[in-house]
Amino acid sequence: MSFESAQSSDYFSIELESRMGEYMKLIMYLLFSCGLSFLFPILLIILAKLKVVSVESLKKQRKFFFIGILIFSAVFTPPDIVSQLGIAIPLICFFEISLLLINVLIKK
């Protein structure tokens, strides 16, 4: 969105000029990042089933995953902390849940 100044001889006004393209770009980034967020645990479970990663290695590298999650959410969200945390917190929860699911699936 941007602002447009309409000058007249009687007054000086500023009007909001919204652009549909910028709005759609924002919505597409948010949808894309949310979609990738929900695929994250599935990817980890598949990699664990294929024995590419193990639960122990995921637990050891937990801090690097958290940093990666924060970077991912910073890149794919608007530049405010609320939307960044809105993506990062569910991803961290998904990571922890996927560790629990991997433990259950590997023991079977």
DRENBA-769289 format. One record per atom (N, C-alpha, C, CB): residue number from 0; atom name; x, y, z negated. Coordinates in pm, 1 decimal. Atoms other than C-alpha are relative to their C-alpha. Glycine has a CB too. Example, Ala and Ser with C-alpha at 12.3 -4.5 7.8 and 13.67 -1.06 7.14 Angstrom:
BEGIN
+-----+------+----------+----------+----------+
|   n | atom |     east |    north |       up |
+-----+------+----------+----------+----------+
|   0 |    N |     89.0 |   -119.0 |      0.0 |
|   0 |   CA |   1230.0 |   -450.0 |   -780.0 |
|   0 |    C |     90.0 |    120.0 |      0.0 |
|   0 |   CB |    -99.2 |      2.7 |   -124.6 |
|   1 |    N |    -82.0 |   -119.0 |      6.0 |
|   1 |   CA |   1367.0 |   -106.0 |   -714.0 |
|   1 |    C |    -77.0 |    109.0 |    -73.0 |
|   1 |   CB |     41.4 |     46.2 |    141.5 |
+-----+------+----------+----------+----------+
***
This chain:
BEGIN
+-----+------+----------+----------+----------+
|   n | atom |     east |    north |       up |
+-----+------+----------+----------+----------+
|   0 |    N |     83.7 |   -116.8 |      0.0 |
|   0 |   CA |      0.0 |      0.0 |      0.0 |
|   0 |    C |     88.5 |    123.6 |      0.0 |
|   0 |   CB |    -95.4 |     -0.5 |   -120.5 |
|   1 |    N |    -73.2 |   -126.2 |     -0.3 |
|   1 |   CA |    113.0 |    352.8 |     58.9 |
|   1 |    C |    -99.5 |    113.9 |    -18.2 |
|   1 |   CB |     81.8 |     17.7 |    131.7 |
|   2 |    N |     84.1 |   -116.2 |     19.6 |
|   2 |   CA |    -17.8 |    700.2 |     10.8 |
|   2 |    C |      8.4 |     91.4 |    121.0 |
|   2 |   CB |     40.2 |     74.9 |   -127.1 |
|   3 |    N |      7.5 |    -91.6 |   -112.5 |
|   3 |   CA |   -126.2 |    944.3 |    277.6 |
|   3 |    C |    -44.1 |    134.5 |    -53.9 |
|   3 |   CB |    -97.4 |    -52.0 |    110.6 |
|   4 |    N |     39.3 |   -132.7 |     46.6 |
|   4 |   CA |   -139.4 |   1316.3 |    217.8 |
|   4 |    C |    -76.8 |     70.8 |    110.8 |
|   4 |   CB |    124.1 |     83.3 |    -43.2 |
|   5 |    N |     85.5 |    -71.5 |    -94.5 |
|   5 |   CA |   -423.5 |   1491.7 |    392.2 |
|   5 |    C |      1.3 |    147.1 |    -38.3 |
|   5 |   CB |   -146.2 |    -57.3 |      0.7 |
|   6 |    N |     -9.7 |   -142.3 |     32.6 |
|   6 |   CA |   -352.2 |   1862.6 |    404.2 |
|   6 |    C |   -112.2 |     76.1 |     68.3 |
|   6 |   CB |    137.2 |     57.1 |     41.9 |
|   7 |    N |    107.3 |    -84.2 |    -49.0 |
|   7 |   CA |   -629.4 |   2106.1 |    446.1 |
|   7 |    C |     29.1 |    142.0 |    -45.6 |
|   7 |   CB |   -139.6 |    -49.3 |    -50.6 |
|   8 |    N |    -23.3 |   -138.8 |     38.7 |
|   8 |   CA |   -646.8 |   2481.1 |    419.1 |
|   8 |    C |    -52.7 |     28.6 |   -140.2 |
|   8 |   CB |    -65.3 |     94.3 |    100.3 |
|   9 |    N |     60.5 |    -27.2 |    130.1 |
|   9 |   CA |   -858.3 |   2457.2 |    100.5 |
|   9 |    C |     66.0 |    -75.7 |   -115.1 |
|   9 |   CB |   -145.9 |    -34.2 |      4.6 |
|  10 |    N |    -51.5 |     80.9 |    109.4 |
|  10 |   CA |   -691.1 |   2182.2 |    -98.1 |
|  10 |    C |    109.3 |    -93.3 |     50.9 |
|  10 |   CB |   -113.3 |    -80.5 |    -66.1 |
|  11 |    N |   -104.2 |     98.0 |    -29.1 |
|  11 |   CA |   -409.5 |   1931.0 |   -109.8 |
|  11 |    C |    -41.3 |   -131.0 |    -66.1 |
|  11 |   CB |    141.5 |     48.3 |    -50.9 |
|  12 |    N |     44.4 |    127.1 |     58.3 |
|  12 |   CA |   -519.0 |   1568.4 |   -157.1 |
|  12 |    C |     90.8 |   -114.0 |     44.5 |
|  12 |   CB |   -146.0 |    -29.8 |     39.5 |
|  13 |    N |    -75.0 |    121.4 |    -30.2 |
|  13 |   CA |   -349.5 |   1233.9 |   -165.6 |
|  13 |    C |    -98.5 |   -115.2 |     -1.8 |
|  13 |   CB |    117.5 |    -23.2 |   -101.8 |
|  14 |    N |     91.9 |    112.3 |    -11.8 |
|  14 |   CA |   -542.8 |    929.2 |    -47.7 |
|  14 |    C |     78.9 |   -129.8 |      8.5 |
|  14 |   CB |    -91.5 |     16.4 |    123.1 |
|  15 |    N |    -61.1 |    132.4 |     -3.8 |
|  15 |   CA |   -458.5 |    563.6 |    -93.7 |
|  15 |    C |    -26.4 |    -64.5 |    135.2 |
|  15 |   CB |    -53.9 |    -89.2 |   -114.3 |
|  16 |    N |     10.8 |     65.8 |   -130.4 |
|  16 |   CA |   -388.5 |    388.6 |    235.6 |
|  16 |    C |     48.8 |   -143.1 |    -15.5 |
|  16 |   CB |     82.0 |     76.1 |    110.2 |
|  17 |    N |    -39.4 |    139.7 |     16.5 |
|  17 |   CA |   -393.3 |     12.1 |    194.8 |
|  17 |    C |     17.8 |    -66.3 |    136.3 |
|  17 |   CB |   -104.6 |    -76.4 |    -83.8 |
|  18 |    N |    -27.9 |     72.1 |   -124.2 |
|  18 |   CA |   -253.5 |   -219.4 |    458.9 |
|  18 |    C |    -31.4 |   -147.1 |    -20.7 |
|  18 |   CB |    147.9 |     19.2 |     44.7 |
|  19 |    N |     41.1 |    139.4 |     10.6 |
|  19 |   CA |   -404.2 |   -558.7 |    516.8 |
|  19 |    C |    119.0 |    -94.9 |     16.2 |
|  19 |   CB |   -106.8 |    -31.4 |    104.7 |
|  20 |    N |   -116.2 |     85.6 |    -23.9 |
|  20 |   CA |    -74.1 |   -704.9 |    640.5 |
|  20 |    C |     83.8 |    -20.0 |   -125.3 |
|  20 |   CB |     86.1 |     58.7 |    109.7 |
|  21 |    N |    -78.3 |     11.3 |    122.9 |
|  21 |   CA |    108.7 |   -630.2 |    315.6 |
|  21 |    C |    -72.9 |    -84.2 |   -103.7 |
|  21 |   CB |     30.5 |    138.5 |    -57.0 |
|  22 |    N |     80.4 |     79.1 |     93.0 |
|  22 |   CA |   -175.2 |   -776.6 |    111.4 |
|  22 |    C |      4.8 |   -148.3 |     37.3 |
|  22 |   CB |   -145.9 |     50.2 |     -1.3 |
|  23 |    N |     -3.5 |    139.5 |    -44.8 |
|  23 |   CA |   -180.6 |  -1094.5 |    320.3 |
|  23 |    C |    138.0 |    -62.0 |    -22.9 |
|  23 |   CB |    -37.9 |     -9.2 |    148.8 |
|  24 |    N |   -135.4 |     49.6 |     24.0 |
|  24 |   CA |    198.0 |  -1127.9 |    291.5 |
|  24 |    C |     16.8 |    -37.1 |   -147.7 |
|  24 |   CB |    105.2 |    106.0 |     41.7 |
|  25 |    N |     -7.3 |     27.8 |    142.1 |
|  25 |   CA |    172.3 |  -1108.4 |    -87.7 |
|  25 |    C |    -77.8 |   -126.6 |    -35.3 |
|  25 |   CB |    -52.9 |    118.6 |    -79.5 |
|  26 |    N |     83.2 |    117.2 |     28.3 |
|  26 |   CA |   -107.6 |  -1365.0 |    -99.7 |
|  26 |    C |     65.9 |   -126.6 |     54.8 |
|  26 |   CB |   -141.2 |     17.6 |     60.7 |
|  27 |    N |    -64.7 |    118.1 |    -57.8 |
|  27 |   CA |     82.3 |  -1603.0 |    131.1 |
|  27 |    C |    122.1 |    -42.0 |    -81.6 |
|  27 |   CB |     41.1 |     27.5 |    145.2 |
|  28 |    N |   -113.3 |     33.7 |     86.0 |
|  28 |   CA |    396.6 |  -1582.8 |    -85.9 |
|  28 |    C |    -47.6 |    -68.0 |   -128.0 |
|  28 |   CB |     81.1 |    126.1 |    -34.0 |
|  29 |    N |     50.5 |     59.5 |    123.0 |
|  29 |   CA |    193.1 |  -1658.1 |   -397.2 |
|  29 |    C |    -55.9 |   -139.8 |     24.1 |
|  29 |   CB |   -106.9 |     88.9 |    -61.3 |
|  30 |    N |     52.6 |    132.7 |    -31.9 |
|  30 |   CA |     11.8 |  -1950.7 |   -231.9 |
|  30 |    C |    112.2 |    -99.6 |     28.0 |
|  30 |   CB |    -93.7 |      7.8 |    120.1 |
|  31 |    N |   -113.7 |     85.9 |    -32.1 |
|  31 |   CA |    339.5 |  -2091.3 |    -99.1 |
|  31 |    C |     74.0 |    -41.5 |   -127.1 |
|  31 |   CB |     96.0 |     71.7 |     96.3 |
|  32 |    N |    -73.6 |     31.5 |    122.3 |
|  32 |   CA |    511.7 |  -2067.7 |   -437.8 |
|  32 |    C |    -82.2 |    -88.9 |    -92.6 |
|  32 |   CB |     39.8 |    128.4 |    -72.5 |
|  33 |    N |     85.1 |     87.5 |     81.8 |
|  33 |   CA |    213.9 |  -2222.0 |   -619.3 |
|  33 |    C |     -4.5 |   -141.2 |     58.6 |
|  33 |   CB |   -143.2 |     58.0 |    -10.4 |
|  34 |    N |     -1.2 |    131.5 |    -64.0 |
|  34 |   CA |    204.4 |  -2506.2 |   -365.6 |
|  34 |    C |    128.1 |    -75.7 |    -27.1 |
|  34 |   CB |    -19.6 |     14.2 |    148.6 |
|  35 |    N |   -127.1 |     64.4 |     30.8 |
|  35 |   CA |    573.5 |  -2578.9 |   -413.0 |
|  35 |    C |      9.1 |    -37.9 |   -147.1 |
|  35 |   CB |    115.7 |     91.3 |     37.3 |
|  36 |    N |     -2.2 |     28.7 |    143.5 |
|  36 |   CA |    523.9 |  -2565.7 |   -789.0 |
|  36 |    C |    -68.2 |   -131.6 |    -30.6 |
|  36 |   CB |    -66.7 |    112.3 |    -78.2 |
|  37 |    N |     72.0 |    123.6 |     26.6 |
|  37 |   CA |    271.3 |  -2847.3 |   -781.4 |
|  37 |    C |     67.6 |   -121.6 |     63.3 |
|  37 |   CB |   -141.9 |     11.7 |     50.3 |
|  38 |    N |    -72.7 |    112.1 |    -59.8 |
|  38 |   CA |    496.8 |  -3061.7 |   -561.1 |
|  38 |    C |    127.5 |    -35.3 |    -75.8 |
|  38 |   CB |     34.2 |     32.1 |    143.3 |
|  39 |    N |   -125.2 |     18.3 |     73.2 |
|  39 |   CA |    793.9 |  -3026.6 |   -797.7 |
|  39 |    C |      2.1 |   -128.7 |    -82.8 |
|  39 |   CB |     23.9 |    118.8 |    -90.5 |
|  40 |    N |     -5.5 |    125.3 |     76.7 |
|  40 |   CA |    699.5 |  -3310.2 |  -1040.5 |
|  40 |    C |     -5.7 |   -124.5 |     88.5 |
|  40 |   CB |   -114.1 |     -4.1 |    -99.5 |
|  41 |    N |      8.9 |    114.0 |    -91.3 |
|  41 |   CA |    610.9 |  -3541.6 |   -752.5 |
|  41 |    C |    135.9 |    -27.8 |     61.9 |
|  41 |   CB |   -104.9 |     25.8 |    110.1 |
|  42 |    N |   -134.6 |     15.3 |    -56.1 |
|  42 |   CA |    951.7 |  -3480.3 |   -597.4 |
|  42 |    C |     94.1 |    -64.0 |   -101.2 |
|  42 |   CB |     55.6 |    136.1 |     44.8 |
|  43 |    N |    -87.3 |     58.3 |    102.1 |
|  43 |   CA |   1127.4 |  -3557.9 |   -925.6 |
|  43 |    C |    -32.6 |   -146.9 |    -24.9 |
|  43 |   CB |    -11.7 |     78.5 |   -130.3 |
|  44 |    N |     39.1 |    139.2 |     21.9 |
|  44 |   CA |    929.2 |  -3878.7 |   -974.0 |
|  44 |    C |     45.3 |    -88.4 |    115.6 |
|  44 |   CB |   -151.6 |    -10.7 |    -18.1 |
|  45 |    N |    -45.2 |     77.1 |   -116.9 |
|  45 |   CA |   1004.6 |  -3994.5 |   -619.0 |
|  45 |    C |    150.9 |    -18.5 |     -2.6 |
|  45 |   CB |    -42.2 |     69.7 |    130.6 |
|  46 |    N |   -146.0 |     12.1 |      7.6 |
|  46 |   CA |   1375.4 |  -3920.0 |   -663.5 |
|  46 |    C |     42.6 |    -96.2 |   -110.1 |
|  46 |   CB |     63.3 |    136.9 |    -23.6 |
|  47 |    N |    -32.9 |     93.7 |    108.0 |
|  47 |   CA |   1377.4 |  -4112.7 |   -991.1 |
|  47 |    C |    -31.8 |   -143.3 |     41.0 |
|  47 |   CB |    -76.6 |     36.4 |   -128.2 |
|  48 |    N |     34.9 |    134.7 |    -47.4 |
|  48 |   CA |   1200.0 |  -4412.1 |   -831.3 |
|  48 |    C |    102.8 |    -52.5 |     99.6 |
|  48 |   CB |   -139.2 |      0.5 |     64.4 |
|  49 |    N |   -102.1 |     38.3 |    -97.5 |
|  49 |   CA |   1459.4 |  -4411.3 |   -552.9 |
|  49 |    C |    138.5 |     -9.9 |    -63.1 |
|  49 |   CB |      2.9 |     99.9 |    114.4 |
|  50 |    N |   -124.4 |      4.9 |     76.7 |
|  50 |   CA |   1730.7 |  -4399.2 |   -823.1 |
|  50 |    C |    103.5 |    101.0 |     48.0 |
|  50 |   CB |     58.5 |   -138.5 |      6.8 |
|  51 |    N |    -89.9 |   -109.5 |    -36.8 |
|  51 |   CA |   1876.0 |  -4076.7 |   -687.3 |
|  51 |    C |     37.4 |     78.8 |   -125.2 |
|  51 |   CB |    -65.8 |     93.3 |    105.9 |
|  52 |    N |    -23.8 |    -66.9 |    128.0 |
|  52 |   CA |   1839.0 |  -3911.6 |  -1028.7 |
|  52 |    C |    -50.1 |    -90.1 |   -111.7 |
|  52 |   CB |    -70.2 |    139.6 |     -5.3 |
|  53 |    N |     45.9 |     74.5 |    117.1 |
|  53 |   CA |   1796.5 |  -4053.2 |  -1376.5 |
|  53 |    C |    -52.3 |     99.2 |   -103.4 |
|  53 |   CB |    115.0 |    -88.0 |    -59.9 |
|  54 |    N |     56.1 |    -85.1 |    105.2 |
|  54 |   CA |   1615.4 |  -3922.6 |  -1680.1 |
|  54 |    C |    112.1 |     63.0 |    -81.7 |
|  54 |   CB |    -94.4 |    -81.2 |    -91.9 |
|  55 |    N |   -111.4 |    -52.4 |     79.1 |
|  55 |   CA |   1943.0 |  -3882.4 |  -1866.2 |
|  55 |    C |     68.1 |    116.6 |     71.3 |
|  55 |   CB |    101.9 |   -110.9 |    -28.4 |
|  56 |    N |    -63.6 |   -110.0 |    -73.8 |
|  56 |   CA |   2094.7 |  -3669.0 |  -1590.7 |
|  56 |    C |    -90.8 |    121.9 |      6.5 |
|  56 |   CB |     36.8 |    -44.9 |    141.8 |
|  57 |    N |     93.3 |   -112.8 |     -0.8 |
|  57 |   CA |   1779.3 |  -3456.3 |  -1572.6 |
|  57 |    C |     -1.3 |     70.5 |   -135.6 |
|  57 |   CB |   -141.8 |    -47.9 |     36.2 |
|  58 |    N |     -3.4 |    -61.2 |    133.1 |
|  58 |   CA |   1789.9 |  -3402.4 |  -1948.6 |
|  58 |    C |    129.2 |     76.8 |    -23.7 |
|  58 |   CB |    -16.7 |   -106.5 |   -107.4 |
|  59 |    N |   -127.9 |    -70.3 |     15.1 |
|  59 |   CA |   2159.1 |  -3308.9 |  -1935.7 |
|  59 |    C |      2.3 |    130.5 |     79.1 |
|  59 |   CB |    115.1 |    -89.8 |     45.1 |
|  60 |    N |     -0.3 |   -117.6 |    -87.8 |
|  60 |   CA |   2099.8 |  -3060.9 |  -1653.0 |
|  60 |    C |   -122.8 |     89.5 |    -19.8 |
|  60 |   CB |      7.3 |    -44.4 |    144.9 |
|  61 |    N |    123.1 |    -73.3 |     26.4 |
|  61 |   CA |   1783.2 |  -2912.5 |  -1809.8 |
|  61 |    C |     20.4 |    151.0 |      7.9 |
|  61 |   CB |    -54.4 |    -37.5 |   -136.2 |
|  62 |    N |    -21.0 |   -145.3 |     -0.8 |
|  62 |   CA |   1933.2 |  -2563.9 |  -1857.3 |
|  62 |    C |     19.5 |     53.2 |    142.0 |
|  62 |   CB |    121.4 |     36.6 |    -86.3 |
|  63 |    N |    -17.5 |    -43.5 |   -138.4 |
|  63 |   CA |   2031.5 |  -2546.5 |  -1489.6 |
|  63 |    C |   -133.0 |     -2.8 |     75.6 |
|  63 |   CB |    103.1 |    -88.7 |     71.0 |
|  64 |    N |    133.1 |      2.4 |    -59.5 |
|  64 |   CA |   1680.1 |  -2647.8 |  -1387.6 |
|  64 |    C |    -80.1 |    122.4 |    -42.9 |
|  64 |   CB |    -74.2 |   -128.5 |    -39.1 |
|  65 |    N |     72.8 |   -116.6 |     48.6 |
|  65 |   CA |   1538.8 |  -2370.5 |  -1606.2 |
|  65 |    C |     46.9 |    127.6 |     69.5 |
|  65 |   CB |     16.7 |     13.5 |   -151.1 |
|  66 |    N |    -53.2 |   -117.4 |    -71.0 |
|  66 |   CA |   1768.6 |  -2113.3 |  -1445.7 |
|  66 |    C |    -47.3 |     -1.8 |    145.1 |
|  66 |   CB |    156.0 |      3.1 |     -6.2 |
|  67 |    N |     49.6 |     12.7 |   -137.0 |
|  67 |   CA |   1674.1 |  -2244.7 |  -1100.6 |
|  67 |    C |   -147.2 |     33.5 |     11.9 |
|  67 |   CB |     23.9 |   -139.4 |     50.7 |
|  68 |    N |    143.3 |    -30.6 |      0.7 |
|  68 |   CA |   1305.6 |  -2221.7 |  -1188.7 |
|  68 |    C |    -21.5 |    150.2 |    -11.2 |
|  68 |   CB |    -71.1 |    -73.0 |   -115.9 |
|  69 |    N |     13.5 |   -145.6 |     13.6 |
|  69 |   CA |   1346.2 |  -1860.1 |  -1299.0 |
|  69 |    C |     41.1 |     73.0 |    127.5 |
|  69 |   CB |     84.1 |     49.8 |   -117.3 |
|  70 |    N |    -42.1 |    -61.4 |   -127.1 |
|  70 |   CA |   1533.1 |  -1774.2 |   -979.4 |
|  70 |    C |   -105.9 |    -21.9 |    106.5 |
|  70 |   CB |    135.4 |    -58.0 |     47.2 |
|  71 |    N |    106.1 |     29.8 |    -95.8 |
|  71 |   CA |   1266.4 |  -1947.5 |   -768.8 |
|  71 |    C |   -120.6 |     91.0 |    -21.7 |
|  71 |   CB |    -42.2 |   -147.0 |    -11.2 |
|  72 |    N |    117.7 |    -83.4 |     27.2 |
|  72 |   CA |    987.4 |  -1759.5 |   -943.1 |
|  72 |    C |     29.2 |    147.8 |     23.6 |
|  72 |   CB |    -47.8 |    -20.9 |   -143.9 |
|  73 |    N |    -33.5 |   -140.1 |    -28.9 |
|  73 |   CA |   1173.3 |  -1429.2 |   -906.3 |
|  73 |    C |     -1.3 |     27.9 |    149.3 |
|  73 |   CB |    136.9 |     35.0 |    -57.8 |
|  74 |    N |     -6.3 |    -19.9 |   -145.2 |
|  74 |   CA |   1216.7 |  -1479.2 |   -532.1 |
|  74 |    C |   -139.6 |     -0.1 |     62.1 |
|  74 |   CB |     86.3 |   -108.9 |     65.1 |
|  75 |    N |    129.1 |     19.4 |    -65.7 |
|  75 |   CA |    861.6 |  -1587.2 |   -451.0 |
|  75 |    C |   -116.6 |     74.0 |    -64.0 |
|  75 |   CB |    -31.5 |   -143.6 |      3.1 |
|  76 |    N |    108.5 |    -78.0 |     60.1 |
|  76 |   CA |    662.9 |  -1344.9 |   -666.7 |
|  76 |    C |     29.5 |    148.4 |     15.1 |
|  76 |   CB |    -18.8 |    -36.7 |   -149.5 |
|  77 |    N |    -24.4 |   -144.7 |     -1.7 |
|  77 |   CA |    615.8 |   -967.9 |   -668.9 |
|  77 |    C |     95.0 |     39.4 |   -113.4 |
|  77 |   CB |   -133.6 |     78.0 |    -12.3 |
|  78 |    N |   -102.1 |    -37.3 |     99.8 |
|  78 |   CA |    873.9 |   -774.5 |   -870.6 |
|  78 |    C |    -57.8 |     46.8 |   -133.3 |
|  78 |   CB |     87.5 |    108.8 |     55.7 |
|  79 |    N |     43.2 |    -29.3 |    136.0 |
|  79 |   CA |    697.6 |   -784.0 |  -1206.6 |
|  79 |    C |     11.5 |   -126.4 |    -83.5 |
|  79 |   CB |   -145.3 |     54.7 |     -2.2 |
|  80 |    N |    -31.1 |    113.3 |     87.2 |
|  80 |   CA |    761.7 |  -1005.5 |  -1505.6 |
|  80 |    C |   -121.0 |    -90.3 |    -22.9 |
|  80 |   CB |     52.2 |     50.1 |   -133.3 |
|  81 |    N |    119.5 |     79.4 |     27.2 |
|  81 |   CA |    400.4 |  -1119.8 |  -1550.3 |
|  81 |    C |    -18.9 |   -108.3 |    106.9 |
|  81 |   CB |   -124.4 |     90.8 |     -6.6 |
|  82 |    N |     16.9 |     99.9 |   -105.9 |
|  82 |   CA |    374.9 |  -1290.2 |  -1211.8 |
|  82 |    C |    117.4 |    -97.2 |      3.9 |
|  82 |   CB |    -15.2 |     68.8 |    136.0 |
|  83 |    N |   -114.1 |     90.7 |      4.9 |
|  83 |   CA |    726.2 |  -1431.3 |  -1247.7 |
|  83 |    C |    -20.3 |   -105.0 |   -109.0 |
|  83 |   CB |    130.5 |     78.4 |    -24.5 |
|  84 |    N |     25.8 |     96.0 |    106.9 |
|  84 |   CA |    635.6 |  -1590.3 |  -1579.4 |
|  84 |    C |   -121.0 |    -87.6 |     30.5 |
|  84 |   CB |    -20.8 |     72.8 |   -131.8 |
|  85 |    N |    115.7 |     78.4 |    -39.9 |
|  85 |   CA |    304.6 |  -1703.3 |  -1430.5 |
|  85 |    C |     35.7 |   -117.9 |     87.0 |
|  85 |   CB |    -97.6 |     86.2 |     71.5 |
|  86 |    N |    -49.7 |    113.2 |    -78.7 |
|  86 |   CA |    502.2 |  -1927.7 |  -1195.9 |
|  86 |    C |    102.1 |    -80.8 |    -80.7 |
|  86 |   CB |     63.3 |     49.5 |    132.2 |
|  87 |    N |   -109.0 |     68.5 |     69.9 |
|  87 |   CA |    797.7 |  -2010.2 |  -1424.0 |
|  87 |    C |    -49.6 |    -89.4 |   -113.4 |
|  87 |   CB |     97.7 |    101.6 |    -54.9 |
|  88 |    N |     46.4 |     78.7 |    114.2 |
|  88 |   CA |    606.0 |  -2131.9 |  -1729.0 |
|  88 |    C |    -66.4 |   -130.9 |     44.6 |
|  88 |   CB |    -97.8 |     82.2 |    -84.0 |
|  89 |    N |     52.6 |    129.1 |    -45.7 |
|  89 |   CA |    396.1 |  -2390.1 |  -1539.6 |
|  89 |    C |    106.4 |    -91.6 |     59.4 |
|  89 |   CB |   -107.8 |     22.7 |    102.1 |
|  90 |    N |   -106.6 |     83.9 |    -55.1 |
|  90 |   CA |    708.1 |  -2509.4 |  -1356.7 |
|  90 |    C |     81.8 |    -67.1 |   -109.6 |
|  90 |   CB |     91.5 |     83.0 |     88.9 |
|  91 |    N |    -73.4 |     58.7 |    111.7 |
|  91 |   CA |    890.5 |  -2563.0 |  -1685.3 |
|  91 |    C |    -83.8 |   -110.7 |    -64.4 |
|  91 |   CB |     36.9 |    108.7 |   -104.7 |
|  92 |    N |     89.5 |    103.6 |     53.4 |
|  92 |   CA |    587.5 |  -2752.5 |  -1817.4 |
|  92 |    C |     -4.8 |   -120.5 |     93.3 |
|  92 |   CB |   -142.0 |     56.5 |    -20.8 |
|  93 |    N |      0.2 |    110.4 |    -97.0 |
|  93 |   CA |    576.0 |  -2958.8 |  -1496.5 |
|  93 |    C |    129.4 |    -81.0 |     -9.0 |
|  93 |   CB |    -18.5 |     54.4 |    143.3 |
|  94 |    N |   -128.4 |     68.7 |     12.4 |
|  94 |   CA |    945.6 |  -3040.2 |  -1539.0 |
|  94 |    C |     -1.6 |    -93.3 |   -120.6 |
|  94 |   CB |    115.3 |    101.7 |    -12.2 |
|  95 |    N |      3.7 |     82.0 |    121.7 |
|  95 |   CA |    893.7 |  -3165.4 |  -1894.2 |
|  95 |    C |    -98.5 |   -116.0 |     13.9 |
|  95 |   CB |    -37.6 |     86.3 |   -121.2 |
|  96 |    N |     98.4 |    106.7 |    -21.5 |
|  96 |   CA |    581.9 |  -3362.6 |  -1798.9 |
|  96 |    C |     54.3 |   -105.1 |     95.7 |
|  96 |   CB |   -131.5 |     57.9 |     54.5 |
|  97 |    N |    -56.1 |     97.3 |    -93.4 |
|  97 |   CA |    764.2 |  -3521.3 |  -1507.9 |
|  97 |    C |    107.0 |    -85.8 |    -67.6 |
|  97 |   CB |     59.1 |     71.4 |    122.2 |
|  98 |    N |    -95.5 |     82.1 |     75.0 |
|  98 |   CA |   1040.6 |  -3632.8 |  -1747.4 |
|  98 |    C |    -72.6 |   -108.7 |    -79.0 |
|  98 |   CB |     83.7 |     87.9 |    -95.0 |
|  99 |    N |     79.1 |     99.8 |     73.1 |
|  99 |   CA |    777.1 |  -3804.5 |  -1960.7 |
|  99 |    C |    -56.3 |   -106.7 |     93.7 |
|  99 |   CB |   -114.4 |     68.2 |    -75.7 |
| 100 |    N |     54.6 |     95.3 |    -95.5 |
| 100 |   CA |    615.1 |  -3964.4 |  -1655.7 |
| 100 |    C |    106.6 |    -93.1 |     56.6 |
| 100 |   CB |    -68.3 |     73.5 |    112.6 |
| 101 |    N |   -110.5 |     83.3 |    -50.1 |
| 101 |   CA |    950.2 |  -4087.6 |  -1526.8 |
| 101 |    C |     35.8 |   -104.9 |   -103.9 |
| 101 |   CB |    124.4 |     86.8 |     34.4 |
| 102 |    N |    -28.3 |     97.5 |    105.8 |
| 102 |   CA |   1017.6 |  -4251.1 |  -1864.0 |
| 102 |    C |   -103.9 |   -112.0 |     -0.2 |
| 102 |   CB |      3.5 |     69.2 |   -137.6 |
| 103 |    N |    106.2 |     99.8 |      0.6 |
| 103 |   CA |    681.1 |  -4427.7 |  -1852.0 |
| 103 |    C |      8.0 |    -88.8 |    123.8 |
| 103 |   CB |   -137.1 |     67.9 |     -7.7 |
| 104 |    N |     -3.6 |     78.4 |   -122.8 |
| 104 |   CA |    714.9 |  -4535.5 |  -1488.7 |
| 104 |    C |    122.9 |    -88.2 |     12.5 |
| 104 |   CB |     -7.0 |     90.9 |    117.3 |
| 105 |    N |   -122.6 |     78.5 |     -7.6 |
| 105 |   CA |   1072.8 |  -4658.4 |  -1521.1 |
| 105 |    C |     -7.2 |   -121.6 |    -92.8 |
| 105 |   CB |    121.4 |     87.1 |    -35.7 |
| 106 |    N |     10.7 |    112.1 |     95.1 |
| 106 |   CA |    990.5 |  -4873.7 |  -1825.0 |
| 106 |    C |    -89.8 |   -111.2 |     51.7 |
| 106 |   CB |    -53.0 |     49.4 |   -133.6 |
| 107 |    N |     87.6 |    102.9 |    -58.4 |
| 107 |   CA |    719.1 |  -5055.9 |  -1628.8 |
| 107 |    C |     79.8 |    -77.5 |     97.3 |
| 107 |   CB |   -125.0 |     60.5 |     68.1 |
+-----+------+----------+----------+----------+
***
